[in-house]
């Protein structure tokens, strides 16, 4: 909170300096004693000193942490103050009145003052230090930042000593005998400005320590304020007591020591109590975190799924036992090494290095690939990856989960082989049956035979669609796809026209669809299947609504197809993309449409998932490759 409001404090100090210095100038202009020096017996602030303080006030208001935002006027202010301090210091050192600015600007007013009101040597010296600190505000040198911090402390110390001199009536604390005295108002403004200088840059040195959020810095701030206020006040009360005869000097010293010791002891006791409470809370929190981490590690270790954390150089940071078992390596062999170089043949590694670059940008991936275990066995794994963030929200690594799906792939290959063979074997007799059916003249049949003929024709057509889907499903698993940029907006608009039933009374909304990089025929098949399903399963709704569009999430473009049809329950959603799986007997289908969709998306390196609620429709979200 202190650091967040630092520039607010600087502006408050700046406006205070401007106001107080302006009052001094008004005092000189209209001869108002209380504005110039509080009383006629006290030294008045020099008008050039007042102008210099107005410049320092302006500097505090305009200064920012970034030098590009401070402005040339704020930077120039530092040089003006430095020049004022330098010229008046030289004037005293060389005894040259011609170097004094107040000798030219306000000579008559200063000379006519009852008390010598020239700029004092200590004032000139403090302006010299102030100017040096002002012009080095944006330096990148740590030693110079520390030096300007010491300058601000020295300015504060001399101004503070001068104020104490006035408080205790000791001229030596604020007077250079035979030359001039520093005005009380000057000392006060230097005190305020030194605080502003101290807080203006907190990148190094004492300023950094003072403004830190740590407990030590909090104690430093509180004790500094206490030591600046309490001891002088206690000393002043002791002197007053001695002057009024309440006690002698020896008793005053003893009383002063006892009170000071007791107060310091009380402060240390309270702070120690506070630290103990914080440490107890910290120990309790550490214990909870340790227990939580232990549970987390036990949970991750028990997973059948392999889980690993990898940095953006490709080195493994952490993995669970299943990760090691799947790859065939021990944890010691994997941690700290680039896993890609251990399990991927050299000719395929470039592809994985490119994926690593995508992950640095926060792009999540879900894909399947073949790897080589330590024992030389080739297996197929399913890989999912997501970014791992630190407390500041920066990506520091990514988490991967892997599953050995070799057996599933083999079973699927068997299904594909059977599907392809069955489809080819069935295609010829189906075409023959269709030819025979088409040769039958319905006019030669009675009504009952006409119904039988229509039933046969419908069944044969369904079988033909099934064989075509089986062939499509098997081809997608075997053949590589030729890819190019596809204008999805035009493609999907055409699919909607082809799929929309003549009697459809609902609404279809097509929003912006960015171009994709893929196979045009396959992508048309994908949208054909999803959109035809949307029309089919929302057809029994009173106001069917279909929505097709896209959105961006985590640096990726997602497409979606949404309907308000019958939907699915959570149990059905688990097997949504399984081949030959059907859920609604009231609607025609063979259970291959969504399996084909999944395969097309896999071939394009994308991902797909669905959201649904029974009787509230179904929404498919998926990604594709892009240029």
Secondary structure, 3 states (H helix, E strand, C coil): CCCCCHHHHHHHHHHHHHHHHHHHHHHHHHCCHHHHHCCCCCCCCCHHHHHHHHHHHHHHHHCCCCHHHHCHHHHHHHHHHHHHHHHHHHHHHHCCHHHCHHHHHCHHHHHCCCCCCCCCHHHHHHHHHHHHHHHCCCCCCHHHHHHHHHHHHHHHHHHHHHHHHHHHCCHHHCEECCCEECCHHHHHHHHHHHHHHHHHCCCCHHHHHHHCCCHHHHHHHHHHHHHHHHHHHHHHHHHHHHHCCCCCHHHHHHHHHHHHHHHHHHHHHHHHHHHHHHHHHHHHHHHHHHHHHHHHHHHHHHCCCEEEEEECCCEEEEECHHHHHHHCCCHHHHCCCEHHHHHCCHHHHHHHHHHHHHHHCCCCEEEEEEEECCCCCEEEEEEEEEEEECCCCCEEEEEEEEEECHHHHHHHHHHHHHHHHHHHHHHHHHHHHHHHHHHCCHHHCCHHHHHHHHHHHHHHHHHHHHHHHHHHHHHHHHCCCCCEEECHHHHHHHHHHHHCCCCCCCEEEECCCCCEEECHHHHHHHHHHHHHHHHHHCCCCCCCEEEEEEEEECCEEEEEEEECCCCCCHHHHCCCCCCCCCCCCCCCCCCCHHHHHHHHHHHCCCCEEEEECCCCCEEEEECCCCC
